[in-house]
Amino acid sequence: MKEFKGKVLFLDRSDINTDEIIPAKYLTEITKEALKPYLLEDLKLPAFDSSRDLKDVRIVISRANFGCGSSREHAPWAFEVNGINVVIAENFARIFRQNMFNCGMCAIELKKDDIEKLFADYSSTGAEAEIDLNGNCIIIKNGGKSGKFSFEMSEYDKALVLAGGWVGFADKKY
């Protein structure tokens, strides 16, 4: 099973699309590893530099409609190969969300108020978080602050994550 804890990167924007996650010009690559250096290369945010800001990141927190755009597995793969196994947002594009679970990764949806609180209280440099899948909660810390946020995940999606993705799930079930 993958790890679901570590350094957090806050991406303060809604509608981050799959072309910004992994530009289409790299979709001809034949391995996940080949996607690694290009994650979020085309994302335009003030003061964001993918070559600098992704170092040691394990969890991304963003706003609404994350992963919209083209339906491609390459977007979750680019996160996975960079060791980022959790994306937290208000909501996700349906196909991106399911591709995350199919890869054994967490796409966690939180209420807008919780997302706002995460950005307001924890988005400065140094935030760390851990996902408790059994307790359906996120524990986040930054400096002297800590918080706990509950989420819902279907038993099926949780089973995919715990099995390491669709292939592991199918091996156990069929």
C-alpha positions as CSV (number, residue, x, y, z in Angstrom):
1,M,0.0,0.0,0.0
2,K,1.1,3.5,-0.8
3,E,1.9,6.1,1.9
4,F,-0.7,8.8,2.6
5,K,1.3,11.3,4.7
6,G,3.9,14.0,4.3
7,K,4.6,17.5,3.1
8,V,1.6,19.4,1.7
9,L,1.5,21.7,-1.4
10,F,-1.4,24.1,-1.6
11,L,-2.5,25.1,-5.1
12,D,-4.8,28.0,-4.6
13,R,-7.0,27.8,-7.7
14,S,-10.1,26.0,-9.0
15,D,-10.3,24.2,-12.3
16,I,-6.8,22.9,-12.5
17,N,-7.0,20.8,-15.6
18,T,-5.2,17.6,-16.8
19,D,-3.2,19.6,-19.4
20,E,-1.8,21.7,-16.6
21,I,-1.1,18.5,-14.5
22,I,0.7,16.9,-17.4
23,P,1.0,18.7,-20.7
24,A,-0.4,16.8,-23.7
25,K,3.0,16.9,-25.5
26,Y,4.3,14.3,-23.0
27,L,1.5,11.8,-23.5
28,T,3.6,9.9,-26.0
29,E,5.9,8.7,-23.2
30,I,5.7,5.0,-22.7
31,T,6.6,4.8,-19.0
32,K,5.3,6.6,-15.9
33,E,8.9,7.4,-14.9
34,A,9.2,9.5,-18.1
35,L,6.4,11.8,-16.9
36,K,8.1,12.6,-13.6
37,P,9.9,15.9,-14.5
38,Y,6.9,17.4,-16.2
39,L,4.3,17.4,-13.4
40,L,2.5,20.7,-13.2
41,E,5.0,22.2,-15.7
42,D,2.3,24.4,-17.3
43,L,0.5,25.4,-14.2
44,K,0.4,29.2,-13.8
45,L,0.0,30.4,-10.3
46,P,1.7,33.4,-8.6
47,A,5.1,32.5,-7.2
48,F,4.6,28.8,-8.1
49,D,7.6,27.0,-9.7
50,S,7.1,23.3,-10.3
51,S,10.9,22.6,-10.4
52,R,11.2,24.1,-6.9
53,D,7.9,23.7,-5.1
54,L,7.3,19.9,-5.7
55,K,10.3,18.8,-3.8
56,D,9.3,16.2,-1.2
57,V,5.6,16.9,-1.6
58,R,3.3,14.0,-0.8
59,I,-0.1,15.7,-0.7
60,V,-1.8,18.4,-2.8
61,I,-4.6,20.5,-1.5
62,S,-6.5,22.6,-4.1
63,R,-9.9,24.1,-4.8
64,A,-12.9,23.0,-6.8
65,N,-13.1,20.9,-10.0
66,F,-9.6,19.5,-9.8
67,G,-8.6,17.3,-12.8
68,C,-11.1,18.7,-15.3
69,G,-10.3,18.6,-19.0
70,S,-9.2,15.6,-21.0
71,S,-9.8,12.1,-19.6
72,R,-6.3,10.7,-19.3
73,E,-4.7,8.3,-16.8
74,H,-1.4,10.2,-17.3
75,A,-2.5,12.9,-14.9
76,P,-2.7,10.6,-11.8
77,W,0.3,8.7,-13.1
78,A,2.4,12.0,-13.0
79,F,1.4,12.5,-9.4
80,E,2.1,8.9,-8.5
81,V,5.5,8.8,-10.0
82,N,6.4,11.9,-8.0
83,G,5.3,10.2,-4.8
84,I,2.1,12.3,-4.5
85,N,-0.6,9.8,-3.5
86,V,-3.2,12.2,-2.2
87,V,-5.1,15.1,-3.7
88,I,-7.6,17.0,-1.6
89,A,-10.1,19.3,-3.2
90,E,-13.7,20.5,-2.9
91,N,-14.6,18.2,-5.8
92,F,-13.0,16.5,-8.8
93,A,-13.7,15.8,-12.4
94,R,-15.4,12.4,-12.4
95,I,-12.9,10.6,-14.6
96,F,-9.8,12.1,-12.9
97,R,-11.2,11.1,-9.5
98,Q,-11.8,7.5,-10.5
99,N,-8.4,7.2,-12.2
100,M,-6.9,8.2,-8.8
101,F,-8.7,5.4,-7.0
102,N,-7.9,3.0,-9.9
103,C,-4.2,3.7,-9.3
104,G,-4.6,3.2,-5.5
105,M,-4.4,6.9,-4.7
106,C,-6.7,9.1,-2.7
107,A,-8.9,11.8,-4.2
108,I,-10.5,13.3,-1.1
109,E,-13.4,15.7,-1.3
110,L,-14.0,18.1,1.5
111,K,-16.7,20.7,2.0
112,K,-15.9,24.2,0.7
113,D,-15.7,25.6,4.3
114,D,-13.1,22.9,5.2
115,I,-11.0,23.8,2.2
116,E,-11.2,27.5,3.1
117,K,-10.1,26.6,6.6
118,L,-7.2,24.5,5.4
119,F,-6.0,27.4,3.2
120,A,-6.5,30.0,5.9
121,D,-4.9,28.1,8.8
122,Y,-2.3,25.8,7.2
123,S,-1.2,27.0,3.8
124,S,2.1,28.6,4.9
125,T,5.3,26.7,4.2
126,G,5.8,23.6,6.3
127,A,2.4,22.0,6.4
128,E,2.4,18.2,7.0
129,A,-0.7,15.9,6.8
130,E,-1.6,12.3,7.3
131,I,-4.7,10.5,5.9
132,D,-6.4,8.0,8.3
133,L,-8.3,5.8,5.9
134,N,-9.9,3.7,8.8
135,G,-11.0,6.9,10.6
136,N,-11.9,8.8,7.4
137,C,-10.0,11.9,8.5
138,I,-7.1,14.1,7.6
139,I,-4.8,15.2,10.3
140,I,-2.8,18.3,9.4
141,K,-0.1,20.2,11.3
142,N,1.8,23.4,10.6
143,G,3.9,25.0,13.2
144,G,2.0,24.9,16.5
145,K,-1.4,24.4,14.8
146,S,-3.1,21.1,14.1
147,G,-6.5,20.1,12.8
148,K,-8.6,17.2,12.0
149,F,-11.0,17.1,9.0
150,S,-13.5,14.3,8.3
151,F,-14.2,13.0,4.8
152,E,-16.4,10.4,3.2
153,M,-15.1,7.7,0.9
154,S,-17.2,4.8,-0.5
155,E,-16.2,1.3,0.7
156,Y,-15.4,0.4,-3.0
157,D,-13.1,3.3,-3.5
158,K,-11.4,2.6,-0.1
159,A,-11.0,-1.0,-1.2
160,L,-9.3,0.1,-4.4
161,V,-6.9,2.3,-2.4
162,L,-6.1,-0.4,0.2
163,A,-5.4,-2.9,-2.6
164,G,-3.0,-0.5,-4.3
165,G,-5.4,0.1,-7.2
166,W,-7.7,-1.7,-9.6
167,V,-5.2,-4.5,-10.6
168,G,-4.5,-5.4,-6.9
169,F,-8.2,-5.3,-6.2
170,A,-9.1,-7.5,-9.1
171,D,-6.3,-10.0,-8.1
172,K,-7.9,-10.3,-4.7
173,K,-11.5,-10.5,-5.8
174,Y,-11.4,-12.5,-9.1
